[in-house]
Amino acid sequence: MTRIIAGAAGGTRLEVPGHGTRPTSDRVRESLFAALESMDVIAGARALDLYAGSGALGLEALSRGARSAVLVERGRPAAAVARRNVAAVAKALAASGSDGASSAATVQESSVQAFLARAAGPFDLVFTDPPYDLSDVEMTADLIAVAPLLSPDAVVVIERAKRSTPPDLAAAGLSPIREKVYGDTALWWAEPAA
């Protein structure tokens, strides 16, 4: 079990898929969201959580004031867990008096590439936390596909293993903002290039 760390649904327990996913630790999420809040990019954001697993990143954004969250997960068992987590967070948001709690998050059971090919956007905050064995070519293809769906002030957060090659942001027309390593996890923040 993991939980929503802060915001209107703070403390809500989230299920974690049994296998095939690698949930972002509470410590990494807490640091990540503190940085995003200091950048003032969460409130009112349209969030996209690619390789969502439990949906913890997108749902954390929703709890902290994002307008909506789309969770993209290909695995049927993980997508079912994400749907249950969406329901739990919607209930917590409704209990806290948040507007639009019942329809603010959706789960798309799809591969990331198939979803991005049909998505409309724009998205203001994108999380991509692919399996560590995703190739650099596939990671770059995801970033290239998401780039046209970004709002001008969007922030993209990429989570990979520390030993991974840094993402090819330039190929997708993105500029780095910062990077941070937490144990075996590396995070890169990027924005659309000017």
Residue pairs with C-beta under 8 A, 6 or more apart in sequence:
1 13
1 14
1 15
1 16
2 13
2 14
2 16
2 23
2 26
2 54
2 56
3 11
3 12
3 13
3 14
3 26
4 10
4 11
4 12
4 14
4 56
4 59
4 60
4 63
4 89
4 92
5 26
5 29
5 30
5 33
5 60
6 30
6 33
6 60
6 63
6 64
7 60
7 62
7 63
7 64
7 65
8 63
8 64
8 65
8 92
8 93
8 96
8 97
8 98
9 59
9 62
9 63
9 89
9 92
9 93
9 96
9 98
10 63
11 92
12 63
12 88
12 89
12 92
13 88
14 54
14 55
14 56
14 59
14 85
14 88
14 89
15 54
15 81
15 84
15 85
16 23
16 53
16 54
16 81
17 53
17 54
17 75
17 77
17 78
17 81
18 77
20 75
20 77
20 78
21 51
21 53
21 54
21 75
21 78
21 131
22 53
22 129
22 131
22 132
23 53
23 54
23 56
24 32
24 56
24 57
24 129
24 159
24 185
25 182
25 185
27 182
28 159
28 182
28 185
28 187
29 56
29 57
29 60
31 180
31 182
32 57
32 157
32 187
33 42
33 60
33 61
33 64
35 178
35 180
35 189
36 42
36 61
36 125
36 155
36 157
37 64
39 155
41 124
41 125
41 153
41 155
42 61
42 64
42 65
42 66
42 125
43 64
43 65
43 66
44 65
44 66
44 67
44 124
45 61
45 65
45 66
45 67
45 124
45 125
46 66
46 67
46 68
46 70
46 121
46 122
46 123
46 124
46 125
46 151
47 58
47 61
47 62
47 66
47 68
47 69
47 70
47 123
47 124
47 125
47 126
47 127
48 58
48 69
48 70
48 72
48 119
48 123
48 125
48 126
48 127
48 146
48 149
49 55
49 57
49 58
49 59
49 61
49 69
49 70
49 71
49 72
49 127
49 129
50 72
50 112
50 115
50 126
50 127
50 128
50 129
50 130
50 142
50 146
51 72
51 73
51 112
51 128
51 129
51 130
51 131
52 58
52 71
52 72
52 73
52 78
52 82
52 107
52 129
53 73
53 78
53 81
53 82
53 129
54 78
54 81
54 82
54 85
55 69
55 71
55 73
55 81
55 82
55 85
55 86
55 105
55 107
56 85
57 127
57 129
57 157
58 66
58 69
58 70
58 71
58 105
58 127
59 69
59 71
59 85
59 86
59 89
59 105
61 69
61 125
61 127
62 68
62 69
62 89
62 93
62 104
62 105
63 89
63 92
63 93
66 104
66 125
67 100
67 104
68 104
68 105
68 106
69 104
69 105
69 106
70 105
70 106
70 108
70 119
70 123
71 82
71 86
71 105
71 106
71 107
71 108
72 107
72 108
72 110
72 112
72 115
73 79
73 82
73 107
73 108
73 109
73 110
74 109
74 110
74 111
74 112
76 109
79 107
79 109
82 107
83 107
86 105
86 106
86 107
89 101
89 105
90 101
90 102
90 104
90 105
91 101
93 101
93 104
94 101
94 102
108 115
112 128
112 130
112 142
112 145
113 141
113 142
113 145
116 142
116 145
116 146
116 149
117 145
119 149
120 149
121 148
121 149
121 150
121 151
122 149
122 150
122 151
122 154
123 146
123 149
123 150
123 151
123 154
124 150
124 151
124 153
124 154
124 155
125 154
125 155
125 157
126 146
126 150
126 154
126 155
126 156
126 157
127 157
127 159
128 139
128 142
128 143
128 146
128 156
128 157
128 158
128 159
129 158
129 159
130 138
130 139
130 142
130 160
132 160
132 161
132 164
136 164
136 165
136 167
136 168
139 158
139 160
139 167
139 168
140 167
140 168
140 171
140 172
143 156
143 158
143 167
143 168
143 169
143 171
143 172
143 174
144 171
144 172
146 156
146 172
147 172
147 173
147 174
147 192
150 156
150 192
152 192
153 191
154 191
154 192
155 177
155 189
155 190
155 191
156 174
156 189
156 190
156 191
157 187
157 188
157 189
157 190
158 167
158 187
158 188
158 190
159 185
159 186
159 187
160 167
160 185
160 186
160 188
161 184
161 185
161 186
162 181
162 183
162 184
162 185
162 186
163 184
164 186
166 179
166 186
166 188
167 188
167 190
169 175
169 176
169 188
169 190
170 193
173 192
173 193
174 190
174 191
174 192
174 193
175 190
175 191
175 192
175 193
175 194
176 188
176 189
176 190
177 189
177 190
177 191
178 188
178 189
179 186
179 187
179 188
179 189
180 186
180 187
181 187
